[in-house]
């Protein structure tokens, strides 16, 4: 999307919001700005679909039920070519080793918020990809039909080679071999890579959610997708939410596969190798 401060000022004015100084904010894949006026500041996020803004606002409201800092939704509004969100401005800093204990405890508290089934009351978005959330009672079926299957369709349309698609299908046909458990449906962030967590002062902060009720291990797996949390995270998290380490290692490549397929569709061939690596790991694990 190509949207400058001038066009956004017009959209803000049409929405009845006060004029102010708009400064571009870097670091994300979508246009974002800092709106400053009279000593106050807000975060403006521009998205290509009005439903994406609605879904993000819904997800932030859900995360706010946990003892974690979440930007308050001030306003959301449609534009001719998308929508924008006005959020509370949070002064953020990266999570460092000394913060991991607090972050582990906050994520564990989030994962103690339970739901009646897997899924969510609405579909939402995982990055720029739609995420299906129809309620289900079987976790393996939910993950196969509403996570892997839609991503595989989109990845194929984006040029995923037939042999790699066949490997993903092989995994999907045997999904119960890895997901042979019935985890308690808990509230998960859904897109918890390192860039979607930070510290706001001394409080852990979460943003850019793709929430639903699912296996808490999906968040733990994604937290390791581009690195991993510091050493103090695990003792703090598992003190409240014990984790079966063997099970986590078994399902981690399966849960990663969902995100790598999404990355392939959005960003291209550089994410082909991680898809192949996950499928190979799952095949090896199943064969023992």
FENMOLIN-V214828 format. One record per residue. RES is the residue in one small letter. PHI is phi as a letter, one per 40 degrees, with the letter a starting at -180 (NA if undefined). NEAR is the number of other ideal C-beta (glycine too) atoms within 8 Angstrom. Layout:
{{RES/PHI/NEAR} {RES/PHI/NEAR}}
//
This chain:
{{x/NA/8} {x/b/3} {x/b/8} {x/c/6} {x/d/9} {x/c/6} {x/c/8} {x/c/15} {x/d/10} {x/c/8} {x/c/11} {x/c/14} {x/c/9} {x/c/7} {x/c/8} {x/g/4} {x/c/8} {x/c/5} {x/c/7} {x/a/8} {x/c/6} {x/b/11} {x/b/8} {x/d/8} {x/b/9} {x/c/5} {x/h/5} {x/b/7} {x/c/4} {x/b/9} {x/c/9} {x/a/12} {x/a/13} {x/b/11} {x/c/13} {x/b/8} {x/a/10} {x/f/4} {x/g/3} {x/b/7} {x/a/8} {x/b/11} {x/b/15} {x/b/15} {x/b/13} {x/b/14} {x/b/13} {x/c/8} {x/a/9} {x/c/9} {x/c/7} {x/c/12} {x/c/17} {x/c/10} {x/c/12} {x/c/15} {x/c/11} {x/c/11} {x/c/13} {x/c/15} {x/c/8} {x/c/10} {x/c/15} {x/c/9} {x/c/6} {x/c/10} {x/c/4} {x/a/14} {x/c/10} {x/b/10} {x/c/12} {x/c/8} {x/c/12} {x/c/7} {x/a/8} {x/b/10} {x/a/10} {x/c/6} {x/b/9} {x/c/3} {x/b/6} {x/i/14} {x/a/14} {x/a/15} {x/b/13} {x/b/13} {x/b/13} {x/d/9} {x/c/10} {x/b/10} {x/c/6} {x/b/8} {x/b/5} {x/c/6} {x/c/12} {x/b/8} {x/d/7} {x/c/6} {x/c/11} {x/c/15} {x/c/11} {x/c/11} {x/c/15} {x/c/15} {x/c/12} {x/c/12} {x/c/13} {x/c/14} {x/c/12} {x/d/15} {x/c/12} {x/b/9} {x/c/10} {x/c/8} {x/b/9} {x/c/5} {x/a/9} {x/c/13} {x/h/12} {x/a/9} {x/c/3} {x/a/7} {x/c/9} {x/a/16} {x/b/13} {x/b/11} {x/g/10} {x/c/6} {x/b/11} {x/c/8} {x/b/13} {x/c/8} {x/b/12} {x/d/7} {x/d/8} {x/a/12} {x/b/5} {x/b/8} {x/c/14} {x/c/10} {x/c/9} {x/d/13} {x/c/14} {x/c/11} {x/c/9} {x/b/12} {x/b/12} {x/c/15} {x/c/10} {x/c/11} {x/c/13} {x/c/14} {x/d/8} {x/c/12} {x/c/14} {x/c/9} {x/c/7} {x/c/9} {x/h/6} {x/c/13} {x/d/7} {x/c/6} {x/c/6} {x/c/12} {x/d/12} {x/c/8} {x/c/13} {x/c/15} {x/c/9} {x/d/10} {x/c/14} {x/c/11} {x/c/6} {x/b/9} {x/d/14} {x/c/7} {x/c/7} {x/b/12} {x/c/11} {x/c/6} {x/b/6} {x/b/4} {x/c/10} {x/c/4} {x/c/11} {x/b/15} {x/c/14} {x/b/15} {x/c/12} {x/g/15} {x/a/11} {x/c/12} {x/c/10} {x/c/8} {x/c/7} {x/b/11} {x/b/10} {x/a/11} {x/b/14} {x/b/10} {x/g/6} {x/b/4} {x/b/9} {x/c/15} {x/b/14} {x/b/13} {x/a/9} {x/f/7} {x/c/14} {x/b/13} {x/c/13} {x/a/13} {x/c/13} {x/a/15} {x/c/10} {x/d/11} {x/c/13} {x/c/11} {x/c/13} {x/c/11} {x/c/13} {x/c/13} {x/c/11} {x/b/9} {x/c/9} {x/b/5} {x/h/5} {x/i/4} {x/c/10} {x/c/9} {x/d/6} {x/c/11} {x/c/12} {x/c/10} {x/d/9} {x/c/15} {x/c/14} {x/c/10} {x/c/7} {x/b/9} {x/b/9} {x/d/4} {x/b/11} {x/c/6} {x/c/6} {x/c/6} {x/c/10} {x/d/12} {x/c/7} {x/c/9} {x/c/13} {x/d/11} {x/c/11} {x/c/15} {x/c/13} {x/c/13} {x/d/15} {x/d/12} {x/c/12} {x/c/12} {x/c/16} {x/c/13} {x/c/11} {x/c/15} {x/c/12} {x/c/9} {x/b/7} {x/h/7} {x/c/6} {x/c/6} {x/b/11} {x/c/11} {x/c/7} {x/c/10} {x/c/17} {x/c/10} {x/c/9} {x/c/13} {x/c/14} {x/c/9} {x/c/9} {x/c/13} {x/c/11} {x/c/7} {x/c/10} {x/c/9} {x/c/5} {x/g/3}}
//
